[in-house]
Amino acid sequence: MRRSRLRAGLLVVVAVSLAGIGYQVWRNVAERAPRSLEELGIQLLPQVAQHIRNFRRVKVKSGRMEWEITASDGQYFEARNEVVVRDPEITFYETDGRRRGRLVGSEGRLVLENQGKEIASVVLTGAVGVWIDDLELHTEEANYDRASDRISAAGPVSIKGKAIDVNGVGMEVDVEPQRIRLLAEVRTVLRSDAKPS
């Protein structure tokens, strides 16, 4: 008889525990009622018309590539007519198809024109790097203007080459003739240990 009471008591405790767990699960599910897809979209990406993973945009003229922009992620804002990209890389090409320059950063903002068909300018921020021939330039923010085919930076800039290190404030890079100008506080170090190219 004692065993029967013990089993019955244990069975009642297990049943009450299961009922309590079931009630908590039901309450949790009821609180997380599904929302409409429109509401979820507005909450996740406000004002974004398109969200693109592995973003890539190429400019081809007369059958040859002029430039290419790739990024891990892109968000198109139709109202502002711009695309915000993460980890962008812009590559510029010569007329013979060889790469003439490369521009990278942590984040970029591409301003569009001609109903989104052309890129007017690009602003890159966060660990910006520019590579032209054997020169490597670093700054925190750089702007590329398509009309002038120029990369500019207002802040501190460092340039490293095979035989030279240059630091300054403010920079202008003409992409097509590959000409670099530092605007202020220029300091140059020539290295004698450079290997011939």
VOBA-1610 file (N, C-alpha, C; in pm, whole numbers, padded with zeros to 5 digits, always signed):
BEGIN
Met+00082-00117+00000Met+00000+00000+00000Met+00088+00126+00000Arg+00194+00122+00075Arg+00282+00236+00083Arg+00344+00269-00052Arg+00382+00163-00126Arg+00440+00181-00258Arg+00339+00243-00354Ser+00215+00202-00344Ser+00110+00256-00432Ser+00093+00404-00408Arg+00092+00446-00282Arg+00078+00588-00251Arg+00199+00668-00302Leu+00316+00612-00285Leu+00437+00678-00331Leu+00435+00694-00484Arg+00394+00587-00555Arg+00383+00594-00702Arg+00277+00695-00743Ala+00164+00694-00677Ala+00057+00788-00710Ala+00103+00932-00684Gly+00170+00955-00574Gly+00221+01090-00543Gly+00324+01136-00645Leu+00414+01045-00684Leu+00515+01076-00784Leu+00451+01105-00919Leu+00348+01028-00955Leu+00275+01049-01080Leu+00206+01185-01081Val+00148+01225-00967Val+00083+01356-00957Val+00186+01468-00973Val+00303+01455-00913Val+00409+01557-00923Val+00456+01569-01068Val+00477+01455-01137Val+00521+01458-01277Val+00414+01522-01364Ala+00285+01488-01343Ala+00176+01544-01423Ala+00167+01696-01403Val+00179+01743-01276Val+00172+01887-01249Val+00292+01958-01314Ser+00410+01896-01309Ser+00529+01955-01370Ser+00512+01967-01521Leu+00463+01860-01587Leu+00440+01863-01731Leu+00336+01968-01769Ala+00231+01980-01688Ala+00128+02081-01716Ala+00188+02221-01703Gly+00273+02244-01605Gly+00338+02375-01586Gly+00430+02408-01703Ile+00508+02309-01747Ile+00598+02330-01862Ile+00516+02358-01987Gly+00410+02282-02009Gly+00323+02304-02125Gly+00263+02443-02125Tyr+00218+02489-02008Tyr+00160+02624-01997Tyr+00265+02731-02030Gln+00386+02717-01980Gln+00492+02815-02006Gln+00528+02819-02155Val+00535+02703-02220Val+00564+02697-02364Val+00451+02765-02441Trp+00325+02734-02408Trp+00211+02795-02477Trp+00213+02946-02462Arg+00242+02996-02341Arg+00246+03140-02317Arg+00358+03207-02396Asn+00473+03142-02403Asn+00587+03195-02478Asn+00556+03203-02627Val+00494+03099-02681Val+00457+03097-02823Val+00350+03201-02851Ala+00254+03217-02763Ala+00146+03314-02783Ala+00200+03457-02780Glu+00301+03485-02699Glu+00361+03619-02694Glu+00438+03652-02820Arg+00491+03552-02887Arg+00568+03573-03009Arg+00481+03548-03132Ala+00370+03610-03135Ala+00278+03594-03249Ala+00346+03641-03376Pro+00332+03567-03485Pro+00396+03608-03610Pro+00342+03741-03659Arg+00435+03823-03713Arg+00397+03952-03769Arg+00397+03943-03920Ser+00340+04042-03983Ser+00334+04041-04129Ser+00474+04061-04186Leu+00497+04012-04308Leu+00627+04028-04372Leu+00658+04176-04396Glu+00558+04255-04427Glu+00580+04397-04448Glu+00632+04464-04321Glu+00572+04430-04207Glu+00615+04487-04080Glu+00758+04443-04048Leu+00792+04317-04073Leu+00928+04269-04049Leu+01028+04339-04138Gly+00994+04358-04267Gly+01082+04426-04360Gly+01108+04568-04321Ile+01007+04640-04278Ile+01022+04779-04236Ile+01108+04787-04111Gln+01091+04691-04021Gln+01166+04693-03897Gln+01314+04659-03922Leu+01342+04566-04010Leu+01480+04523-04032Leu+01558+04621-04117Leu+01500+04670-04226Leu+01573+04756-04319Leu+01489+04880-04352Pro+01490+04980-04267Pro+01408+05098-04294Pro+01457+05171-04419Gln+01364+05207-04507Gln+01389+05284-04628Gln+01478+05213-04731Val+01503+05085-04716Val+01587+05012-04811Val+01498+04951-04918Ala+01527+04984-05045Ala+01449+04929-05155Ala+01501+04791-05193Gln+01633+04770-05185Gln+01694+04640-05217Gln+01808+04612-05121His+01823+04486-05087His+01934+04441-05004His+02007+04333-05083Ile+02135+04354-05114Ile+02208+04266-05206Ile+02330+04208-05135Arg+02338+04077-05130Arg+02458+04010-05079Arg+02554+03991-05196Asn+02685+03992-05168Asn+02787+03979-05273Asn+02763+04079-05385Phe+02758+04205-05348Phe+02732+04315-05441Phe+02843+04324-05544Arg+02805+04346-05671Arg+02903+04364-05779Arg+02843+04455-05884Arg+02922+04554-05926Arg+02879+04645-06032Arg+02999+04671-06121Val+02977+04663-06253Val+03085+04677-06350Val+03047+04782-06452Lys+03143+04865-06492Lys+03122+04963-06600Lys+03201+04914-06721Val+03127+04883-06830Val+03188+04838-06954Val+03162+04944-07060Lys+03268+04982-07133Lys+03256+05080-07240Lys+03333+05029-07361Ser+03267+05025-07476Ser+03327+04977-07601Ser+03385+04837-07584Gly+03316+04753-07508Gly+03357+04614-07493Gly+03468+04589-07393Arg+03512+04692-07323Arg+03618+04671-07222Arg+03572+04723-07087Met+03624+04661-06982Met+03586+04699-06847Met+03664+04824-06807Glu+03592+04928-06759Glu+03656+05050-06711Glu+03682+05043-06561Trp+03580+04996-06486Trp+03595+04979-06342Trp+03498+04873-06293Glu+03528+04824-06173Glu+03444+04721-06110Glu+03437+04751-05961Ile+03317+04739-05905Ile+03298+04757-05761Ile+03240+04627-05705Thr+03305+04570-05605Thr+03253+04452-05536Thr+03244+04484-05388Ala+03151+04418-05319Ala+03134+04436-05174Ala+03065+04313-05118Ser+03083+04290-04989Ser+03019+04174-04925Ser+02868+04193-04912Asp+02823+04320-04911Asp+02682+04347-04886Asp+02649+04487-04937Gly+02532+04504-04995Gly+02490+04635-05042Gly+02343+04661-05012Gln+02310+04785-04978Gln+02171+04825-04951Gln+02141+04947-05036Tyr+02040+04936-05122Tyr+02002+05044-05212Tyr+01892+05127-05147Phe+01917+05259-05132Phe+01821+05353-05077Phe+01766+05436-05192Glu+01647+05404-05234Glu+01588+05467-05352Glu+01564+05617-05330Ala+01518+05656-05213Ala+01488+05797-05186Ala+01613+05885-05195Arg+01727+05832-05153Arg+01852+05909-05158Arg+01932+05880-05285Asn+01887+05782-05364Asn+01954+05742-05488Asn+02100+05704-05461Glu+02119+05617-05360Glu+02255+05574-05327Glu+02254+05430-05276Val+02373+05370-05281Val+02393+05234-05233Val+02498+05240-05123Val+02468+05181-05007Val+02564+05171-04897Val+02618+05028-04898Val+02752+05014-04906Val+02814+04882-04918Val+02912+04859-04804Arg+02929+04731-04770Arg+03027+04691-04668Arg+03145+04624-04736Asp+03265+04652-04688Asp+03391+04596-04741Asp+03402+04615-04892Pro+03388+04740-04941Pro+03395+04761-05085Pro+03537+04754-05139Glu+03548+04715-05266Glu+03674+04718-05340Glu+03643+04770-05479Ile+03710+04879-05518Ile+03692+04938-05650Ile+03821+04916-05728Thr+03808+04859-05846Thr+03924+04835-05932Thr+03907+04915-06060Phe+04013+04989-06099Phe+04015+05067-06221Phe+04103+04995-06322Tyr+04063+04996-06451Tyr+04136+04923-06554Tyr+04189+05015-06663Glu+04303+04979-06720Glu+04361+05050-06834Glu+04283+05012-06960Thr+04313+05081-07070Thr+04243+05051-07196Thr+04278+04912-07248Asp+04396+04859-07210Asp+04434+04724-07253Asp+04386+04616-07157Gly+04307+04654-07054Gly+04251+04556-06961Gly+04333+04532-06837Arg+04454+04589-06830Arg+04535+04572-06709Arg+04482+04659-06596Arg+04499+04612-06475Arg+04453+04688-06358Arg+04547+04807-06337Arg+04489+04927-06322Arg+04572+05045-06300Arg+04561+05100-06159Gly+04462+05058-06084Gly+04448+05104-05947Gly+04339+05030-05873Arg+04350+05035-05741Arg+04251+04966-05657Arg+04228+05050-05533Leu+04102+05052-05486Leu+04060+05133-05372Leu+03973+05046-05283Val+04005+05035-05153Val+03928+04952-05060Val+03896+05031-04933Gly+03795+04985-04859Gly+03758+05047-04731Gly+03666+04955-04653Ser+03628+04996-04534Ser+03536+04919-04451Ser+03391+04938-04494Glu+03358+05063-04532Glu+03222+05094-04575Glu+03228+05197-04686Gly+03130+05191-04775Gly+03125+05285-04886Gly+02984+05332-04913Arg+02976+05453-04969Arg+02848+05510-05009Arg+02859+05551-05154Leu+02783+05483-05242Leu+02786+05507-05385Leu+02668+05597-05420Val+02696+05717-05470Val+02591+05810-05511Val+02565+05787-05659Leu+02438+05761-05696Leu+02402+05726-05833Leu+02344+05846-05908Glu+02351+05839-06042Glu+02290+05939-06128Glu+02234+05868-06251Asn+02162+05941-06336Asn+02100+05885-06457Asn+02009+05767-06422Gln+01919+05789-06327Gln+01823+05688-06280Gln+01891+05559-06234Gly+02004+05575-06165Gly+02073+05460-06107Gly+02163+05386-06202Lys+02184+05437-06324Lys+02266+05366-06423Lys+02414+05398-06410Glu+02447+05513-06355Glu+02586+05557-06343Glu+02619+05589-06198Ile+02746+05578-06163Ile+02792+05616-06030Ile+02856+05754-06042Ala+02803+05850-05967Ala+02857+05987-05969Ala+02979+05998-05878Ser+02969+05939-05759Ser+03081+05947-05664Ser+03073+05831-05566Val+03187+05807-05500Val+03196+05703-05398Val+03270+05763-05279Val+03215+05745-05159Val+03282+05787-05036Val+03314+05660-04958Leu+03443+05636-04934Leu+03486+05520-04857Leu+03536+05566-04720Thr+03501+05489-04616Thr+03545+05520-04480Thr+03600+05395-04414Gly+03686+05415-04316Gly+03739+05306-04234Gly+03850+05229-04302Ala+03973+05252-04263Ala+04090+05179-04314Ala+04092+05178-04466Val+04090+05296-04525Val+04089+05308-04670Val+04230+05285-04724Gly+04240+05203-04828Gly+04367+05176-04894Gly+04355+05201-05042Val+04460+05261-05101Val+04466+05287-05244Val+04597+05228-05294Trp+04590+05148-05402Trp+04709+05091-05462Trp+04718+05137-05607Ile+04828+05203-05640Ile+04856+05246-05776Ile+05000+05208-05806Asp+05019+05125-05907Asp+05151+05071-05941Asp+05214+05011-05816Asp+05334+05059-05777Asp+05399+05003-05658Asp+05380+05090-05535Leu+05285+05185-05539Leu+05258+05271-05425Leu+05133+05225-05351Glu+05140+05233-05219Glu+05029+05195-05132Glu+04996+05314-05043Leu+04871+05364-05052Leu+04828+05481-04975Leu+04726+05439-04872His+04732+05499-04752His+04636+05467-04646His+04582+05596-04582Thr+04452+05596-04556Thr+04385+05708-04491Thr+04256+05656-04429Glu+04181+05739-04358Glu+04057+05695-04295Glu+03932+05723-04377Glu+03939+05819-04469Glu+03823+05849-04554Glu+03874+05902-04688Ala+03814+05851-04796Ala+03851+05897-04930Ala+03727+05908-05016Asn+03730+06002-05111Asn+03619+06023-05203Asn+03668+06001-05345Tyr+03587+05932-05425Tyr+03617+05918-05567Tyr+03508+05990-05644Asp+03548+06085-05730Asp+03455+06159-05814Asp+03473+06113-05958Arg+03368+06055-06016Arg+03379+05999-06150Arg+03402+06105-06256Ala+03337+06221-06244Ala+03349+06326-06346Ala+03494+06371-06362Ser+03565+06389-06251Ser+03705+06432-06258Ser+03802+06314-06256Asp+03752+06191-06235Asp+03834+06070-06225Asp+03944+06091-06120Arg+03900+06142-06002Arg+03995+06179-05897Arg+03955+06119-05763Ile+04054+06071-05689Ile+04038+06025-05551Ile+04095+06134-05462Ser+04020+06177-05360Ser+04070+06280-05270Ser+04047+06239-05125Ala+04132+06291-05037Ala+04119+06267-04893Ala+04158+06395-04822Ala+04084+06431-04718Ala+04112+06555-04644Ala+04201+06531-04523Gly+04202+06411-04468Gly+04275+06383-04344Gly+04417+06335-04366Pro+04479+06282-04260Pro+04616+06231-04270Pro+04626+06115-04370Val+04737+06114-04444Val+04761+06013-04548Val+04903+05961-04533Ser+04919+05830-04548Ser+05053+05772-04552Ser+05069+05696-04683Ile+05188+05711-04744Ile+05218+05646-04871Ile+05344+05564-04853Lys+05341+05440-04900Lys+05459+05354-04894Lys+05490+05307-05035Gly+05617+05316-05070Gly+05665+05267-05198Gly+05787+05180-05177Lys+05849+05135-05285Lys+05967+05049-05272Lys+06083+05121-05206Ala+06101+05251-05236Ala+06216+05324-05183Ala+06177+05450-05109Ile+06048+05471-05083Ile+06005+05597-05026Ile+05886+05578-04933Asp+05883+05655-04824Asp+05767+05663-04735Asp+05733+05811-04725Val+05604+05845-04744Val+05561+05984-04740Val+05438+05993-04651Asn+05434+06095-04566Asn+05317+06124-04483Asn+05276+06268-04508Gly+05146+06294-04501Gly+05097+06428-04522Gly+04952+06439-04480Val+04896+06557-04501Val+04755+06581-04473Val+04690+06628-04601Gly+04586+06561-04643Gly+04516+06594-04767Gly+04586+06532-04886Met+04506+06478-04978Met+04562+06410-05094Met+04467+06422-05211Glu+04523+06426-05331Glu+04448+06417-05455Glu+04520+06318-05545Val+04446+06221-05599Val+04502+06123-05691Val+04423+06130-05820Asp+04491+06171-05928Asp+04429+06166-06061Asp+04449+06024-06112Val+04338+05950-06129Val+04347+05807-06158Val+04405+05782-06296Glu+04357+05851-06400Glu+04403+05822-06536Glu+04551+05852-06558Pro+04601+05972-06527Pro+04745+05991-06547Pro+04829+05936-06431Gln+04762+05885-06328Gln+04828+05831-06208Gln+04923+05932-06146Arg+04867+06047-06111Arg+04943+06155-06050Arg+04890+06175-05907Ile+04982+06185-05809Ile+04945+06199-05668Ile+04998+06333-05617Arg+04910+06407-05545Arg+04949+06533-05481Arg+04914+06526-05333Leu+05011+06556-05247Leu+04983+06573-05105Leu+04973+06723-05080Leu+04875+06764-04999Leu+04841+06906-04991Leu+04908+06982-04876Ala+04943+06916-04766Ala+05002+06989-04652Ala+05082+06895-04563Glu+05171+06953-04484Glu+05250+06881-04383Glu+05317+06755-04438Val+05383+06769-04550Val+05443+06655-04618Val+05579+06623-04556Arg+05598+06495-04520Arg+05725+06445-04468Arg+05763+06323-04551Thr+05887+06323-04600Thr+05934+06216-04690Thr+06055+06147-04629Val+06056+06014-04640Val+06171+05934-04598Val+06212+05850-04718Leu+06341+05866-04762Leu+06394+05784-04870Leu+06472+05670-04808Arg+06450+05549-04857Arg+06519+05431-04803Arg+06627+05388-04900Ser+06745+05366-04847Ser+06856+05321-04933Ser+06861+05169-04944Asp+06783+05099-04860Asp+06786+04952-04862Asp+06685+04895-04963Ala+06628+04978-05046Ala+06527+04932-05141Ala+06592+04845-05248Lys+06522+04740-05287Lys+06571+04650-05391Lys+06526+04704-05526Pro+06612+04693-05628Pro+06572+04742-05760Pro+06456+04658-05815Ser+06370+04724-05894Ser+06255+04652-05948Ser+06286+04596-06085
//
